[in-house]
Amino acid sequence: MPDTNPRITDVKLLFSVTLLAGEILLSSGAEIYRVEDTISRLLALSGYAGGESFVTPSCILLTLRTPDSEAMTTLRRVPVRENNLSRVAETNTVARALTDGKINLEDAYTRLVLIREKKGFPVWVKSLILLFLPACFFLFFGGRSLTAGMICLLTGAWLALSANLLVRQSVVPFFQDLIRAAGAAFLASLAGRYLATQDFSNLIIISSIMPLVPGVAITTAIRDVLHGDYQSGTARAAEAFIIAAAVAVGVGAGIFLYRLLPL
């Protein structure tokens, strides 16, 4: 039977494993309370009471004090964040296995490194998903026009193409969302005029911008606030608001450009 309360003797390696797990969770969009809880449980394996962490949406401050007053402290900045719930689940699984004594410290570190280096879906898969997402949302919202559905495929193609181009050009994320939303609204309005689908134009635009809506960021911000992490919750809410504002301004700009065209 595995030891349910294993004691880790290699404190430095435990410190590295804890920091790595926290970094993966934070960079993958996990809630602040989840990151701090995982760090607390892992540091408790040392048997020392001096483990503390302070986590914000962009950095991790971690410290562990041993009985002989030797303190290990580090600050890890996490500038790049994305929503990757698969990595969050895999990291939680490794952390639970380590705390339950089912794997040793070396195995945990190896698995976490693999999770960190694990790449997501290839670009062509993401592009294919973006191509069909607007059409799927169109059907979800009750759209029943084949022509309008084809226009959604057109706006989906724009979202996929613009995503790759704007990332390669290192465009600021705010303007990425603005440009993509503006192009989708403009194409939806323009195609609707010539294909006689004006009755579905608003629904097409809504379906086209749904992939840009920061739903996960809003949900994470609310969960952080409910758990008392007001600083991180406010920061994530501000990030979600900026994305939503960029999408809204982009849609307005796209419709404005369309109305400038001669009838």
C-alpha positions in Angstrom: 0.0 0.0 0.0 1.4 3.5 -0.9 2.1 5.9 2.0 -0.8 8.4 2.1 1.5 11.0 3.8 4.9 10.5 2.1 7.8 12.6 3.4 10.1 14.1 0.7 13.7 14.3 1.7 15.0 16.1 -1.4 13.6 19.5 -0.6 15.3 21.3 -3.5 13.8 18.9 -6.1 10.4 19.2 -4.3 10.7 23.0 -4.6 11.5 22.8 -8.3 8.5 20.4 -8.9 6.2 22.7 -7.0 7.3 25.7 -9.0 7.0 23.9 -12.3 3.5 22.6 -11.4 2.4 26.1 -10.4 3.8 27.6 -13.6 2.0 25.1 -15.8 -1.3 25.7 -14.1 -1.0 29.4 -14.2 0.1 29.5 -17.9 -2.8 27.2 -18.8 -5.5 29.4 -17.4 -6.1 27.8 -14.0 -7.8 29.8 -11.2 -5.5 31.4 -8.6 -6.9 29.4 -5.8 -6.2 26.1 -7.7 -2.6 27.1 -8.2 -2.1 28.1 -4.6 -3.8 25.0 -3.3 -1.6 22.7 -5.5 1.5 24.6 -4.3 0.5 24.3 -0.7 -0.2 20.6 -0.9 3.1 19.9 -2.6 5.2 22.0 -0.2 3.5 20.2 2.7 5.3 17.0 1.5 8.5 18.5 2.9 7.1 18.2 6.4 8.1 21.9 7.1 5.7 24.5 8.1 7.4 27.4 6.3 6.0 27.0 2.8 4.2 30.0 1.4 3.2 31.2 -2.0 1.8 34.4 -3.5 0.3 34.0 -7.0 -1.0 36.7 -9.4 -2.2 36.2 -13.0 1.3 36.9 -14.2 3.8 35.6 -11.6 4.4 33.2 -8.8 6.3 34.0 -5.6 7.3 30.9 -3.8 9.2 30.4 -0.5 10.1 27.5 1.8 11.8 27.8 5.1 13.5 24.8 6.7 13.9 24.2 10.5 17.5 25.4 10.3 16.3 28.8 9.0 17.5 28.2 5.5 15.0 29.8 3.1 14.5 29.0 -0.5 12.7 31.8 -2.4 12.1 32.4 -6.0 9.9 34.6 -8.3 8.7 33.1 -11.6 7.1 35.4 -14.1 4.5 33.8 -16.4 4.0 36.3 -19.3 2.3 33.9 -21.7 -1.1 32.5 -20.8 -3.7 30.5 -22.6 -6.8 28.4 -21.9 -5.6 24.8 -21.9 -7.8 22.8 -19.6 -6.2 19.6 -20.7 -2.8 20.7 -19.2 -4.6 21.8 -16.0 -6.2 18.3 -15.6 -2.9 16.5 -16.4 -1.0 18.6 -13.9 -3.6 18.1 -11.2 -3.4 14.3 -11.8 0.4 14.3 -11.4 0.2 16.5 -8.2 -2.4 14.1 -6.7 -0.4 11.1 -7.6 2.7 12.6 -5.9 0.8 13.6 -2.7 -0.8 10.2 -2.5 2.6 8.5 -2.8 1.8 6.7 -6.1 4.8 8.2 -7.9 8.1 9.5 -6.7 9.5 13.0 -7.0 11.7 12.2 -10.0 8.8 10.7 -12.0 6.6 13.7 -11.1 9.2 16.2 -12.4 9.7 14.2 -15.6 5.9 14.1 -16.2 5.5 17.8 -15.5 8.3 18.6 -18.0 6.5 16.6 -20.6 3.3 18.4 -19.9 5.0 21.8 -20.2 6.6 20.9 -23.5 3.5 19.2 -24.8 2.2 21.1 -27.8 -1.5 21.7 -28.4 -3.4 21.0 -31.6 -1.5 21.7 -34.8 -2.2 24.9 -36.6 -4.3 23.2 -39.4 -6.6 21.6 -36.8 -7.1 25.0 -35.1 -7.8 26.6 -38.4 -10.3 23.9 -39.3 -12.1 24.4 -36.1 -12.3 28.1 -36.6 -13.6 27.5 -40.1 -16.7 25.6 -38.9 -17.3 27.3 -35.5 -19.4 30.3 -36.8 -21.6 27.9 -38.8 -22.1 25.7 -35.7 -23.0 28.7 -33.7 -25.4 29.8 -36.4 -27.2 26.5 -36.2 -27.1 26.7 -32.4 -28.8 30.1 -32.4 -31.6 28.8 -34.7 -30.4 29.8 -38.1 -31.9 27.6 -40.9 -30.6 29.2 -44.1 -28.1 27.3 -46.2 -26.8 30.5 -47.9 -26.3 32.2 -44.5 -24.5 29.1 -43.3 -22.1 29.4 -46.2 -21.5 33.0 -45.3 -20.6 31.8 -41.8 -18.0 29.5 -43.4 -16.6 32.5 -45.2 -16.2 34.5 -41.9 -14.8 31.4 -40.3 -12.2 31.2 -43.0 -11.3 34.9 -42.3 -11.0 34.2 -38.6 -8.6 31.3 -39.2 -6.5 33.1 -41.8 -6.3 36.4 -39.9 -5.3 34.5 -36.7 -2.2 33.0 -38.3 -1.3 36.2 -40.1 -1.7 38.6 -37.1 0.3 36.3 -34.8 3.1 36.1 -37.2 3.2 39.9 -37.5 3.3 40.1 -33.7 0.2 42.4 -33.6 -0.9 43.5 -30.1 -3.7 41.1 -28.9 -6.2 44.0 -28.6 -5.8 44.9 -32.2 -5.8 41.2 -33.2 -9.4 40.9 -31.8 -10.4 44.2 -33.2 -9.2 43.4 -36.8 -10.7 39.9 -36.8 -14.1 41.1 -35.5 -14.1 44.0 -38.0 -13.3 41.7 -40.9 -16.0 39.2 -39.9 -18.6 41.9 -39.6 -17.7 43.5 -42.9 -17.7 40.2 -44.8 -21.0 39.1 -43.2 -22.6 42.4 -44.2 -21.2 42.5 -47.6 -22.0 38.9 -48.5 -25.5 39.3 -47.0 -26.2 42.2 -49.5 -25.3 40.2 -52.6 -26.7 36.9 -51.5 -30.0 38.3 -50.2 -29.6 37.2 -46.6 -30.0 40.5 -44.9 -32.6 39.0 -42.5 -29.9 36.8 -41.1 -27.1 39.5 -41.1 -27.2 40.1 -37.3 -27.3 36.4 -36.6 -24.4 35.8 -38.9 -22.3 38.5 -37.2 -23.1 37.2 -33.7 -22.2 33.7 -34.8 -19.0 34.9 -36.3 -17.7 36.8 -33.3 -18.6 34.1 -30.7 -15.2 32.4 -31.1 -13.7 35.7 -30.0 -15.8 36.1 -26.9 -13.7 35.7 -23.7 -16.1 33.3 -21.9 -13.4 31.3 -20.1 -11.7 34.4 -18.9 -15.0 35.8 -17.5 -15.8 32.5 -15.8 -12.3 32.3 -14.2 -12.5 35.9 -13.0 -15.8 35.2 -11.3 -14.4 32.0 -9.6 -11.4 33.9 -8.4 -13.6 36.6 -6.9 -15.8 34.1 -5.2 -12.8 32.4 -3.6 -11.6 35.8 -2.3 -8.8 36.4 -4.8 -10.0 39.9 -5.6 -6.7 41.1 -7.1 -6.5 38.3 -9.6 -10.2 38.3 -10.2 -10.2 42.0 -11.0 -7.2 41.6 -13.3 -8.8 38.7 -15.2 -12.1 40.7 -15.4 -10.2 43.7 -16.8 -8.5 41.4 -19.4 -11.9 40.0 -20.4 -13.4 43.5 -20.6 -10.6 44.6 -22.9 -11.1 41.7 -25.2 -14.9 42.2 -25.3 -14.3 45.9 -26.0 -12.0 45.1 -28.8 -14.6 42.8 -30.4 -17.3 45.3 -29.9 -15.3 48.1 -31.5 -14.3 45.8 -34.3 -17.9 44.9 -35.1 -18.8 48.5 -35.2 -15.9 49.4 -37.4 -16.7 46.6 -39.8 -20.4 47.7 -40.1 -19.3 51.3 -40.5 -16.9 50.4 -43.4 -19.7 48.4 -45.1 -22.1 51.3 -44.9 -19.4 53.5 -46.6 -19.7 51.4 -49.7 -21.8 52.8 -52.5 -25.2 51.0 -52.8 
